[in-house]
């Protein structure tokens, strides 16, 4: 994978290239970013950049402008460095197929054969297929891909022993030996086996840890890594990626990107459910909550509990998105906005252009239901519900409880929602 294949993150790519160019490369890097920001793709492309023969000056490949009008690779310092791996040298070819002998992978796995301790190598074929198809996927996607079902994935003590064995071998082709450890959050206390190797690695050994939750990483490992923070993706980058990669219609891409919160995985999930009428479902919920009472509420909860976890999350995210739009609409129409609330005319025009009329109308109705403080409380409850859904909470109990909580938040300002 090359840097050019990664969505957005232009500044970060430049900074990673400079680490190599100026010889500031630490032997242990922690790539840390939220789900869907591109942590794993960046780790893969950086590893390919490090082993690329053109980058290392070992390739005789001509990197002059293409005969077909494509841009040539930009060089730095009299052509000694390039801003991306070439993609054509033998090292790049093997890296792109995830078969380079000096790039090793470790990731959460489950027992494949009863009585046999699992290691990542057991799933290397599945791993290559997964990364080719779902490189922006998360640990849940991976475990479902390998058929883990309800089993808990782990990076075991046997895996740590295998990592130590691999990295103590001599490199086969590249100057560097590289380990990409995806999801170190799944590494328990057995991860302390790796401390000595991380502190005193063999020459030209590079650890790249790709993580999403810093708090779940062993402090002993965390303290030994150079932190590379990966920001959430820009909305415009997700929109462009949906249009160019997923062949999404521009209007749909704009709407989905605006509610994805910088998470490309969530954007792809949302596109799978793009035909869902979330607004009607939300209208039914609020009317059952505020007007028609317990019988309608129970019927609605039964309906949403059948949708499945991913659709339930998308629905809650959509509700959050409408609440955000409601707050913006309130600020724009306020006759006495505070300095912090003021928005320029260009921002208002942009809001009008980017938000569909149906959403603006619904946001206006939400403003009649609740004030800003109430809307903030609702957002917090929706976020909390999403968190519990991801952890397999019982949908019926969760949505019954959420219905009661939201009712108590907004009961003082009730406006019925109609078509």
Phi and psi in degrees as a GROMACS rama.xvg file:
@    title "Ramachandran Plot"
@    xaxis  label "Phi"
@    yaxis  label "Psi"
@TYPE xy
-104.008  161.778  UNK-2
-58.503  -33.8395  UNK-3
-66.6243  -17.2863  UNK-4
-83.8619  -6.50714  UNK-5
-93.4675  140.439  UNK-6
-74.3746  124.706  UNK-7
59.3837  -145.12  UNK-8
58.5433  36.029  UNK-9
-59.0038  -46.4472  UNK-10
-64.5398  -40.9047  UNK-11
-66.0859  -40.2792  UNK-12
-58.9067  -43.937  UNK-13
-60.967  -42.5387  UNK-14
-65.0787  -37.3965  UNK-15
-66.8527  -39.3215  UNK-16
-62.1787  -40.4466  UNK-17
-65.449  -31.5242  UNK-18
-56.9609  -41.0464  UNK-19
-76.8423  -44.685  UNK-20
-59.5261  -40.8855  UNK-21
-100.754  15.5408  UNK-22
56.719  42.8524  UNK-23
-110.904  25.8857  UNK-24
-80.1985  118.719  UNK-25
-76.2432  155.412  UNK-26
-77.9815  -9.90113  UNK-27
-140.855  115.756  UNK-28
-116.07  138.18  UNK-29
-112.469  108.035  UNK-30
-84.3542  115.39  UNK-31
-124.366  121.478  UNK-32
-162.089  161.342  UNK-33
-70.2523  161.21  UNK-34
-51.3735  136.299  UNK-35
81.0846  4.47648  UNK-36
-88.2606  -15.4636  UNK-37
105.676  28.6064  UNK-38
-61.2913  -52.8228  UNK-39
-66.2215  -45.2148  UNK-40
-57.7144  -38.5259  UNK-41
-66.3892  -39.8032  UNK-42
-63.2891  -42.9996  UNK-43
-66.1123  -44.0672  UNK-44
-70.253  -33.7671  UNK-45
-67.8892  -41.3898  UNK-46
-60.8133  -41.9709  UNK-47
-64.6775  -38.9418  UNK-48
-62.1491  -40.6316  UNK-49
-65.6144  -38.3917  UNK-50
-90.7703  -9.74312  UNK-51
-56.2074  130.444  UNK-52
-70.5064  -30.2313  UNK-53
-68.4857  -43.3868  UNK-54
-61.3961  -39.6678  UNK-55
-84.3946  1.38332  UNK-56
75.1237  15.7522  UNK-57
-97.6934  -7.77575  UNK-58
-99.7292  144.901  UNK-59
-96.8506  11.0834  UNK-60
-61.9761  137.751  UNK-61
-80.8202  123.605  UNK-62
-110.941  29.5488  UNK-63
-72.1929  170.156  UNK-64
-55.3048  144.196  UNK-65
-69.3749  149.149  UNK-66
-67.6224  -16.619  UNK-67
-100.535  16.583  UNK-68
86.3349  2.69006  UNK-69
-76.1037  154.897  UNK-70
-68.0448  143.917  UNK-71
-76.3723  161.446  UNK-72
-70.4339  133.787  UNK-73
-74.4926  135.053  UNK-74
-108.679  156.334  UNK-75
-130.306  145.169  UNK-76
57.4731  63.0915  UNK-77
56.9189  37.851  UNK-78
81.8447  4.56831  UNK-79
-77.4666  -23.6144  UNK-80
-128.179  149.612  UNK-81
-124.477  155.967  UNK-82
-87.1212  0.846869  UNK-83
-155.864  155.905  UNK-84
-63.1231  151.519  UNK-85
-71.5371  -30.6069  UNK-86
81.6975  -1.6523  UNK-87
-124.846  -19.9705  UNK-88
-70.1884  162.829  UNK-89
-55.672  -38.3222  UNK-90
-64.0378  -43.0136  UNK-91
-66.0422  -41.566  UNK-92
-59.3504  -43.5044  UNK-93
-70.2284  -38.4804  UNK-94
-62.6298  -41.2406  UNK-95
-67.991  -23.3138  UNK-96
-95.6636  0.314668  UNK-97
59.9713  38.7864  UNK-98
-125.391  13.5389  UNK-99
-65.4716  128.411  UNK-100
-67.829  -14.7331  UNK-101
-106.825  4.96151  UNK-102
-113.082  112.447  UNK-103
-107.206  153.454  UNK-104
-125.577  143.881  UNK-105
-137.517  140.283  UNK-106
-161.228  163.868  UNK-107
-64.4507  137.945  UNK-108
-139.594  170.158  UNK-109
-122.84  164.313  UNK-110
-61.4194  127.77  UNK-111
-91.7867  -39.4407  UNK-112
-124.956  130.658  UNK-113
-54.9977  130.254  UNK-114
87.1656  -3.75811  UNK-115
-110.408  117.46  UNK-116
-60.1481  130.628  UNK-117
-78.0791  143.884  UNK-118
-134.791  161.213  UNK-119
-59.703  -35.0901  UNK-120
-58.5578  -26.8825  UNK-121
-60.1042  -25.1449  UNK-122
-117.634  23.3914  UNK-123
-63.9336  -35.7395  UNK-124
-66.1384  -43.4267  UNK-125
-64.7245  -37.0655  UNK-126
-62.0857  -46.3419  UNK-127
-61.623  -40.6634  UNK-128
-67.1484  -41.9331  UNK-129
-62.9449  -46.868  UNK-130
-67.4035  -34.2888  UNK-131
-65.3143  -33.7706  UNK-132
-102.05  -32.7804  UNK-133
-135.063  50.0484  UNK-134
-63.6908  -21.0363  UNK-135
-95.643  10.5114  UNK-136
-73.3924  169.084  UNK-137
-110.798  -175.104  UNK-138
-63.9943  -36.0895  UNK-139
-61.3912  -43.8999  UNK-140
-59.1726  -43.4699  UNK-141
-64.6539  -46.8658  UNK-142
-65.7945  -34.9968  UNK-143
-69.5252  -33.9115  UNK-144
-63.5448  -35.4748  UNK-145
-94.1233  8.736  UNK-146
75.6881  31.0494  UNK-147
-71.3132  -22.2937  UNK-148
54.2345  -116.838  UNK-149
-96.5542  8.03318  UNK-150
-73.5315  148.677  UNK-151
-87.847  123.198  UNK-152
-73.9551  149.407  UNK-153
-146.775  157.647  UNK-154
-109.562  106.642  UNK-155
-88.6233  174.147  UNK-156
-62.869  -36.7558  UNK-157
-63.621  -36.3293  UNK-158
-64.1389  -41.5776  UNK-159
-61.4041  -41.5354  UNK-160
-62.8498  -38.578  UNK-161
-67.8906  -37.6416  UNK-162
-61.5994  -45.7371  UNK-163
-60.049  -42.4763  UNK-164
-63.2419  -46.612  UNK-165
-63.0481  -44.4693  UNK-166
-78.0209  -11.2463  UNK-167
-89.7991  -4.11169  UNK-168
-78.1494  157.513  UNK-169
-72.1691  148.159  UNK-170
-66.8672  148.233  UNK-171
-88.9684  -46.5187  UNK-172
-129.455  -38.5359  UNK-173
-92.4468  164.534  UNK-174
-68.3976  -30.0493  UNK-175
-108.636  150.025  UNK-176
-107.188  130.476  UNK-177
-125.625  135.644  UNK-178
-116.028  122.588  UNK-179
-101.173  110.604  UNK-180
-104.814  103.455  UNK-181
-89.4786  130.107  UNK-182
66.2659  59.7675  UNK-183
-63.4204  -8.61261  UNK-184
-61.3293  -22.3767  UNK-185
-88.9745  6.65328  UNK-186
-96.1107  111.636  UNK-187
-82.4707  -156.758  UNK-188
-60.9442  -20.5709  UNK-189
-62.6073  -17.2304  UNK-190
-63.7881  -18.5098  UNK-191
-63.7266  -16.5889  UNK-192
-60.3959  -25.4253  UNK-193
-88.5315  -6.89766  UNK-194
-59.3869  -46.8895  UNK-195
-63.2014  -39.4015  UNK-196
-65.9513  -37.7709  UNK-197
-70.8589  -38.6992  UNK-198
-72.2391  -41.7932  UNK-199
-128.893  69.2107  UNK-200
-74.6363  158.326  UNK-201
-58.8087  158.63  UNK-202
-54.1754  140.46  UNK-203
57.0256  40.5597  UNK-204
-107.309  131.615  UNK-205
-123.952  123.594  UNK-206
-97.5289  129.365  UNK-207
-123.15  109.992  UNK-208
-97.4222  129.632  UNK-209
-114.983  110.362  UNK-210
-133.389  161.44  UNK-211
-118.655  -20.9878  UNK-212
-133.542  101.457  UNK-213
-60.4649  -35.8216  UNK-214
-66.7164  -18.5224  UNK-215
-96.3462  1.15386  UNK-216
-90.9025  139.836  UNK-217
-54.4595  126.152  UNK-218
-57.0675  -33.1881  UNK-219
-65.1975  -32.6575  UNK-220
-82.0649  -41.5289  UNK-221
-56.5169  -41.7036  UNK-222
-70.3086  -12.6968  UNK-223
-102.933  7.08129  UNK-224
-115.989  147.436  UNK-225
-82.8102  123.39  UNK-226
-82.5796  129.514  UNK-227
-119.948  103.029  UNK-228
-81.3715  131.757  UNK-229
-111.006  114.95  UNK-230
-73.2847  161.621  UNK-231
-63.2097  153.196  UNK-232
-71.1866  149.149  UNK-233
-72.4715  147.221  UNK-234
-57.4554  -41.4148  UNK-235
-65.6383  -33.088  UNK-236
-68.9964  -39.6803  UNK-237
-66.1847  -41.5225  UNK-238
-59.6809  -46.4932  UNK-239
-63.9212  -39.2708  UNK-240
-66.2607  -39.3998  UNK-241
-64.0065  -39.8307  UNK-242
-70.3627  -46.8469  UNK-243
-83.1786  -35.2561  UNK-244
-97.2506  -39.9787  UNK-245
-97.769  -1.57482  UNK-246
56.1158  39.6523  UNK-247
-83.6724  143.612  UNK-248
-62.1219  141.63  UNK-249
-53.8637  -43.5547  UNK-250
-63.309  -44.2003  UNK-251
-66.7774  -39.2085  UNK-252
-62.55  -40.7192  UNK-253
-64.1751  -43.3546  UNK-254
-66.8194  -44.7753  UNK-255
-66.5962  -42.4424  UNK-256
-61.0467  -34.4583  UNK-257
-70.0021  -22.1781  UNK-258
-107.455  1.46043  UNK-259
-83.2591  -11.1311  UNK-260
55.896  42.0763  UNK-261
74.9276  14.6423  UNK-262
-113.645  105.782  UNK-263
-69.0445  -31.4789  UNK-264
-62.2611  -44.3901  UNK-265
-63.8698  -35.5854  UNK-266
-62.7502  -42.6425  UNK-267
-66.7056  -39.1212  UNK-268
-62.4994  -41.1778  UNK-269
-63.6355  -37.0284  UNK-270
-65.141  -29.458  UNK-271
-67.9484  -24.2183  UNK-272
-113.824  25.3514  UNK-273
-64.039  -23.707  UNK-274
-82.7555  -5.35075  UNK-275
-70.0931  138.932  UNK-276
-93.8917  78.2  UNK-277
-63.8456  -33.8965  UNK-278
-65.2805  -41.3555  UNK-279
-65.7416  -39.7465  UNK-280
-63.688  -40.091  UNK-281
-68.3568  -40.3905  UNK-282
-61.2585  -43.1123  UNK-283
-62.4623  -38.8558  UNK-284
-65.0595  -48.6773  UNK-285
-65.8222  -38.3823  UNK-286
-66.8586  -39.2696  UNK-287
-65.2548  -36.8584  UNK-288
-69.3569  -40.6101  UNK-289
-105.674  -13.9992  UNK-290
-128.367  -55.9677  UNK-291
-88.8057  -16.5543  UNK-292
93.4793  -169.075  UNK-293
-57.4233  -38.8538  UNK-294
-63.7448  -45.8951  UNK-295
-65.5613  -36.7565  UNK-296
-63.5876  -45.3358  UNK-297
-62.3571  -40.6216  UNK-298
-63.4464  -42.0768  UNK-299
-65.7371  -42.5778  UNK-300
-61.9418  -40.6835  UNK-301
-59.3694  -40.0763  UNK-302
-66.2038  -48.5029  UNK-303
-73.5108  -27.8672  UNK-304
-67.098  -17.6157  UNK-305
-87.0631  -8.26325  UNK-306
-75.2393  -25.9533  UNK-307
97.9487  157.869  UNK-308
-62.2061  -45.318  UNK-309
-63.1863  -43.203  UNK-310
-67.2837  -36.8831  UNK-311
-62.2123  -41.9102  UNK-312
-63.8646  -43.2009  UNK-313
-62.2799  -39.3241  UNK-314
-62.6678  -46.2618  UNK-315
-64.8611  -37.7402  UNK-316
-64.7193  -37.9398  UNK-317
-64.5006  -42.0772  UNK-318
-60.8284  -44.366  UNK-319
-59.2396  -42.0073  UNK-320
-60.4466  -43.3442  UNK-321
-65.9783  -35.5486  UNK-322
-64.5093  -39.4989  UNK-323
-62.7352  -42.7954  UNK-324
-64.3963  -35.0739  UNK-325
-63.6305  -42.0696  UNK-326
-64.1441  -43.9183  UNK-327
-62.9369  -42.2117  UNK-328
-63.8057  -38.6556  UNK-329
-62.7734  -43.067  UNK-330
-64.1756  -42.5319  UNK-331
-67.4063  -29.9854  UNK-332
-98.8787  2.24037  UNK-333
-69.5812  135.654  UNK-334
-78.3039  -22.6652  UNK-335
-134.536  69.0703  UNK-336
-71.2165  147.671  UNK-337
-74.5628  165.28  UNK-338
-55.6879  -37.1591  UNK-339
-70.9542  -25.5652  UNK-340
-87.3716  -14.4544  UNK-341
-66.7435  137.904  UNK-342
-128.689  147.579  UNK-343
-71.5962  163.386  UNK-344
-60.9758  -35.3896  UNK-345
-65.3734  -36.4661  UNK-346
-64.201  -40.0969  UNK-347
-67.0413  -39.8124  UNK-348
-65.076  -39.681  UNK-349
-64.5051  -41.3962  UNK-350
-60.6728  -45.8052  UNK-351
-63.0122  -39.1014  UNK-352
-73.2951  -35.2781  UNK-353
-89.6714  -20.7528  UNK-354
-102.388  122.628  UNK-355
-59.0246  152.55  UNK-356
-60.5549  -38.8371  UNK-357
-61.6853  -38.4176  UNK-358
-69.3219  -40.157  UNK-359
-62.7168  -40.7286  UNK-360
-64.582  -42.0222  UNK-361
-67.5883  -38.6  UNK-362
-62.2037  -38.3693  UNK-363
-62.8805  -39.68  UNK-364
-66.5295  -37.2606  UNK-365
-63.7852  -33.304  UNK-366
-66.984  -27.4439  UNK-367
-76.7621  -23.6444  UNK-368
-79.2401  -41.6864  UNK-369
-146.24  150.628  UNK-370
-82.8853  -179.826  UNK-371
-61.759  -42.9687  UNK-372
-63.1744  -40.179  UNK-373
-65.9664  -39.975  UNK-374
-64.5472  -37.7049  UNK-375
-63.7985  -41.7072  UNK-376
-62.9497  -37.8064  UNK-377
-65.2397  -42.7575  UNK-378
-58.453  -43.4303  UNK-379
-62.8417  -40.4352  UNK-380
-67.2094  -39.3876  UNK-381
-66.2894  -40.3741  UNK-382
-63.0417  -41.3933  UNK-383
-64.8158  -39.9495  UNK-384
-64.354  -40.7972  UNK-385
-60.2055  -41.59  UNK-386
-58.4365  -44.9196  UNK-387
-72.5574  -32.0868  UNK-388
-62.1787  -41.739  UNK-389
-62.6618  -20.5269  UNK-390
-107.44  28.4599  UNK-391
63.7268  36.0479  UNK-392
-65.1933  151.902  UNK-393
-66.3675  119.527  UNK-394
-63.3225  -40.9067  UNK-395
-64.1696  -46.3204  UNK-396
-63.8133  -43.4817  UNK-397
-62.2189  -47.8185  UNK-398
-74.7762  -28.3016  UNK-399
-63.5596  -47.0356  UNK-400
-64.0458  -41.357  UNK-401
-64.6864  -38.4487  UNK-402
-59.9126  -44.9868  UNK-403
-64.6257  -43.8749  UNK-404
-62.2264  -46.6336  UNK-405
-65.5982  -36.4863  UNK-406
-59.4266  -45.6255  UNK-407
-69.1455  -26.0837  UNK-408
-72.1262  -38.9817  UNK-409
-111.564  4.71125  UNK-410
-63.6931  -21.0597  UNK-411
-78.683  -14.0064  UNK-412
-133.832  79.4169  UNK-413
-99.3287  126.017  UNK-414
-131.031  126.241  UNK-415
-72.2099  138.154  UNK-416
-95.9124  129.147  UNK-417
-128.736  164.287  UNK-418
